Amino acid sequence: MDYSHFGRDLNKNLYFSTLKPVLVKKALFADYTSDYVDPPEPGAYTEVTLRFRTFKSNADHVFLICNGQRMLMAKTDSADSFDFYECRIQLDNEAIRYYFEIRTGNQICRYDLRGSVKHTDEAYWFTIRPGFKTPRWAKGAVIYQIYVDRFFNGDPSNDVLSHEYNYIGDHTVQVEDWNKYPATMGVREFYGGDLKGVMDKLDYLADLGIDCIYFNPLFVSPSNHKYDIQDYDYIDPHFGRIIKDEGDLLAEGDYDNKKATRYISRVTSRENLEASNELFAALVAECHRRNIKVILDGVFNHCGSFNKWLDRERIYEDAPGYSKGAYIDADSPYRSYFKFYNEHS
């Protein structure tokens, strides 16, 4: 009788017993939908059930790490190729922040808003704010984001000109070739897109079936992205309308923005600013006529050196109708808006 197969089977069993379990990370999942947060928009002082998905029979333990506490989640369901774990949380009126920890053998994996990660980052934890309600219109809405300078040039008369002013160490550049790739330091290169260009394309956007336009910042700003707001009260005339257009461009090699009188005229003249706000109001009305909502990126948590409250670039120093900026005058009404590390500089 041949007993050799017993040895082979024994060796095979010993081999498989030493294999480490493999965590199928692609199967891990959780989000904010009702399948994983129930109810999806819980009120204050209510109970919420949080769920997590793994590959079937793949995880030894799943933990919910919530506000610094580690809670073992219970496996409550299996379907197709997946297992589902859940944990119930009693809310108060404060936000909760959480992520998941999955253990299989000696393997540990975390899961946050980025997906499966080795080390989690608080910036990517899930967050639930009791009482928060998503507007009904936004649920399932198609939102079209517009970076205005690169969208469509409907009014060439408002284009930023080459040498119009100095921004971050060099002069602005008016891009002549719309299809040119952005430069490494492309924040001072301007393609000429504007709100008139958006207005011209509204029927096209409506035909796409969009429900909302999300605009990158539109307020007066020296950059093409406009995240360093210069004047929160007005739409940038380079996006709007320039009626008063006088003054000089900067000479080659001159980087003093106080001499950028063409730019100063364009962004401080009330005629330009008010006309630009009126154009934006007309654009919003046309959007609403097509049942398209509008969201603005406001950028209210920081500003740049061009901002009229600071005026380090001296754009507003001699412009009529403006108070002195905090950088120019220690008695400026905006002095308390900023913290100066050297009050005597």
C-alpha positions in Angstrom: 0.0 0.0 0.0 1.3 3.4 -1.0 1.3 5.9 1.9 3.3 8.6 0.2 0.3 10.8 -0.4 -0.1 11.1 3.4 3.2 12.9 3.5 2.3 15.1 0.7 -1.1 16.0 2.3 0.7 16.7 5.6 3.2 19.0 4.0 0.4 20.8 2.1 -1.6 21.3 5.3 1.5 22.6 7.1 2.1 25.0 4.2 -1.4 26.4 4.2 -1.4 26.8 7.9 1.6 29.1 7.7 0.0 31.4 5.1 -0.9 34.8 6.4 -4.5 36.0 5.7 -4.7 38.7 3.0 -7.0 41.7 3.6 -8.9 42.5 0.4 -8.6 46.3 0.6 -10.6 47.0 -2.6 -13.7 45.6 -0.9 -13.5 48.0 2.1 -16.1 50.7 1.9 -18.2 53.3 3.7 -19.7 56.7 2.8 -22.4 59.1 3.8 -25.3 57.4 2.0 -28.2 55.8 3.9 -26.6 52.4 3.5 -23.8 53.4 5.8 -25.2 56.3 7.9 -28.8 55.7 9.1 -30.4 58.2 9.2 -28.1 60.0 6.8 -28.9 63.4 8.3 -29.5 62.7 12.0 -30.8 65.3 14.4 -29.3 66.4 17.7 -29.8 63.9 20.6 -30.7 61.1 18.3 -29.2 57.7 17.6 -27.3 57.0 14.4 -26.2 53.6 13.0 -22.8 53.6 11.2 -22.0 50.7 8.9 -18.9 49.3 7.2 -18.3 46.8 4.4 -15.6 44.2 4.0 -14.9 41.2 1.7 -16.8 38.2 2.9 -15.1 36.3 5.8 -12.1 38.4 5.4 -11.9 40.6 8.5 -11.3 39.3 12.0 -12.4 42.6 13.7 -13.7 46.0 12.5 -13.5 48.9 14.9 -15.1 52.3 14.8 -12.8 55.1 16.1 -15.1 57.9 17.0 -14.1 61.0 18.9 -11.1 59.2 20.4 -13.0 56.1 21.4 -12.5 52.6 19.9 -15.7 50.6 19.5 -16.0 47.0 18.2 -18.4 46.8 15.4 -20.8 43.8 15.1 -21.1 41.8 11.9 -24.8 42.0 11.1 -25.2 40.9 7.6 -23.6 39.0 4.7 -24.6 39.4 1.1 -22.9 38.1 -2.1 -19.2 38.7 -1.6 -19.4 41.1 1.3 -19.9 41.3 5.1 -21.4 44.3 6.8 -20.6 45.6 10.2 -22.4 48.2 12.3 -22.3 50.2 15.4 -24.8 52.6 17.0 -23.9 56.0 18.3 -25.9 58.3 20.6 -25.4 61.9 19.4 -25.6 65.1 21.4 -25.5 68.5 19.6 -21.8 68.4 18.8 -20.2 67.0 15.6 -18.7 63.6 15.7 -15.6 62.6 13.7 -14.7 59.0 12.9 -12.7 56.5 10.9 -12.5 52.7 10.8 -9.8 50.2 11.7 -9.8 46.7 10.1 -7.8 43.8 11.5 -7.1 40.5 9.8 -4.4 38.4 11.4 -1.5 40.7 12.0 -2.6 43.1 9.4 -4.1 46.5 10.4 -5.7 48.8 7.9 -7.5 52.2 8.5 -10.2 53.6 6.4 -11.1 57.3 6.1 -12.4 59.6 3.3 -9.4 58.7 1.1 -10.2 55.0 1.3 -7.9 52.4 2.8 -4.7 53.9 4.3 -1.9 52.7 6.6 -2.0 55.9 8.7 -5.1 58.0 9.0 -5.1 61.8 8.9 -7.6 63.8 10.9 -8.3 66.1 7.9 -9.9 63.1 6.2 -12.0 61.7 9.0 -15.7 61.3 8.4 -17.8 64.0 10.0 -21.5 64.1 11.1 -23.0 67.3 12.3 -26.3 66.7 14.1 -29.1 68.8 12.6 -27.3 69.5 9.3 -29.7 69.2 6.3 -28.6 69.1 2.7 -31.0 71.3 0.5 -33.4 69.1 -1.3 -32.5 70.6 -4.7 -28.8 69.7 -4.2 -29.5 66.0 -3.8 -28.5 64.4 -7.1 -27.9 67.8 -8.7 -25.5 68.1 -11.6 -23.1 70.9 -10.7 -20.9 72.4 -13.4 -17.8 74.2 -12.1 -16.4 77.2 -14.0 -12.9 78.6 -13.8 -13.8 81.8 -15.5 -10.5 82.9 -17.0 -10.2 79.6 -18.9 -13.9 79.2 -19.9 -14.7 81.5 -22.8 -13.7 85.0 -23.8 -16.9 86.9 -24.5 -15.5 90.5 -24.2 -11.9 91.0 -25.2 -12.0 94.7 -24.0 -11.7 93.6 -20.4 -8.7 91.2 -20.9 -5.8 91.6 -18.5 -3.0 93.1 -20.5 0.7 92.1 -20.6 2.6 94.4 -18.2 -0.6 95.6 -16.7 0.8 95.1 -13.1 3.3 93.1 -11.1 2.2 90.0 -9.4 4.4 87.7 -7.3 7.6 89.1 -8.8 6.8 89.5 -12.5 4.5 91.2 -14.9 1.2 89.9 -16.0 1.0 88.1 -19.4 -1.9 88.2 -21.8 -2.0 84.8 -23.4 -2.5 85.1 -27.2 -2.9 81.3 -27.9 -6.0 80.0 -26.1 -4.7 76.4 -26.6 -1.4 77.1 -25.0 -0.6 74.9 -22.0 -0.5 76.7 -18.7 3.0 77.8 -17.5 4.6 76.6 -14.3 4.0 80.0 -12.7 0.7 80.4 -14.6 -1.1 82.4 -12.0 -0.1 85.7 -13.7 -1.0 84.4 -17.2 -4.5 85.4 -18.3 -6.5 83.7 -21.1 -9.4 86.2 -21.1 -12.4 84.2 -20.0 -15.1 86.4 -18.5 -18.8 86.5 -17.4 -19.9 87.6 -20.8 -18.4 84.4 -22.1 -20.4 82.4 -19.6 -23.5 84.4 -20.6 -22.9 83.5 -24.2 -22.7 79.8 -23.3 -25.7 79.5 -21.1 -27.9 77.7 -23.6 -25.0 75.2 -24.2 -24.8 74.6 -20.4 -28.6 74.2 -20.1 -28.5 71.7 -23.0 -26.0 69.6 -20.9 -28.7 69.2 -18.3 -26.9 70.9 -15.5 -28.7 72.1 -12.3 -26.2 74.5 -10.9 -23.0 76.5 -11.8 -20.3 76.6 -9.2 -18.0 79.6 -9.9 -14.4 79.8 -8.8 -13.9 83.2 -7.1 -15.2 86.2 -9.1 -14.3 89.1 -6.8 -11.5 91.6 -7.6 -8.2 89.8 -7.4 -4.8 90.1 -9.1 -4.5 86.3 -9.8 -6.3 84.3 -12.5 -7.6 81.9 -9.9 -8.8 84.8 -7.6 -8.3 83.0 -4.3 -6.5 86.1 -3.0 -9.4 88.5 -2.9 -8.6 92.2 -3.3 -12.1 93.7 -2.9 -15.0 91.6 -1.6 -17.6 94.2 -2.6 -17.2 93.9 -6.4 -16.9 91.5 -9.2 -13.5 91.9 -10.9 -13.9 94.2 -13.9 -11.6 91.9 -15.9 -14.4 89.4 -15.6 -17.1 92.0 -15.8 -17.1 95.3 -17.7 -14.5 98.0 -18.1 -16.0 101.3 -18.9 -13.3 103.6 -17.7 -10.0 102.4 -19.1 -7.1 104.8 -18.7 -3.5 105.0 -17.4 -0.2 103.3 -18.2 1.1 99.8 -18.2 4.3 99.0 -16.3 7.5 99.6 -18.2 9.9 96.7 -18.8 11.9 96.2 -15.6 9.6 98.3 -13.4 7.8 96.3 -10.7 6.3 99.2 -8.6 2.5 98.7 -8.7 2.0 102.2 -7.6 2.9 103.1 -11.2 0.5 100.5 -12.7 -2.1 103.2 -13.3 -4.0 101.3 -16.0 -4.6 98.5 -13.5 -5.4 101.0 -10.7 -8.0 102.7 -12.9 -9.6 99.4 -14.0 -10.1 98.0 -10.5 -10.8 101.1 -8.4 -13.1 103.1 -10.7 -16.7 102.9 -9.5 -18.0 102.9 -13.0 -16.2 99.6 -13.7 -17.0 98.0 -10.4 -20.7 98.8 -10.4 -21.1 97.8 -14.1 -19.4 94.5 -13.3 -21.8 93.8 -10.4 -24.7 94.6 -12.7 -23.4 92.2 -15.3 -23.1 89.5 -12.7 -26.7 90.1 -11.4 -27.9 89.9 -15.0 -26.0 86.6 -15.4 -27.6 85.1 -12.3 -31.0 86.2 -13.6 -30.4 84.4 -16.9 -29.3 81.3 -15.0 -32.4 81.3 -12.9 -34.5 81.8 -16.0 -33.1 78.5 -17.2 -33.6 76.9 -13.7 -29.9 76.9 -13.1 -28.8 77.8 -9.6 -25.5 79.6 -8.8 -22.9 79.0 -6.1 -20.0 81.4 -5.5 -16.6 80.5 -4.0 -16.3 83.3 -1.5 -12.9 82.8 0.1 -13.6 84.8 3.2 -10.9 83.3 5.4 -7.9 85.0 3.9 -6.8 87.7 1.4 -3.7 88.9 -0.4 -1.3 91.8 -0.3 -3.4 93.6 -2.9 -6.5 93.7 -0.6 -7.9 97.2 -0.2 -8.0 96.7 3.6 -4.2 96.1 3.7 -3.0 97.8 0.4 0.6 96.7 0.6 0.8 97.2 -3.1 -0.5 100.8 -2.8 -3.3 100.3 -5.3 -5.8 102.2 -3.3 -3.6 104.8 -1.5 -4.3 107.6 -3.9 -7.6 106.3 -5.4 -10.6 108.6 -4.6 -13.2 107.2 -2.2 -11.0 104.7 -0.4 -9.7 104.7 3.2 -6.0 104.1 3.8 -5.0 100.5 4.1 -3.6 99.0 7.3 -0.2 98.6 5.7 -0.1 102.3 4.7 -1.5 103.9 7.8 -1.4 102.8 11.5 -4.7 104.7 12.0 -6.4 102.8 9.2 -9.9 101.7 10.0 -8.8 98.2 9.0 -5.7 98.1 11.2 -7.4 95.6 13.6 -8.1 93.2 10.7 -4.4 92.2 10.6 -1.7 91.1 13.0 1.6 92.9 12.4 4.7 91.1 13.7 6.7 94.3 13.6 4.5 97.3 14.4 7.4 99.7 13.8 8.6 98.5 10.4 
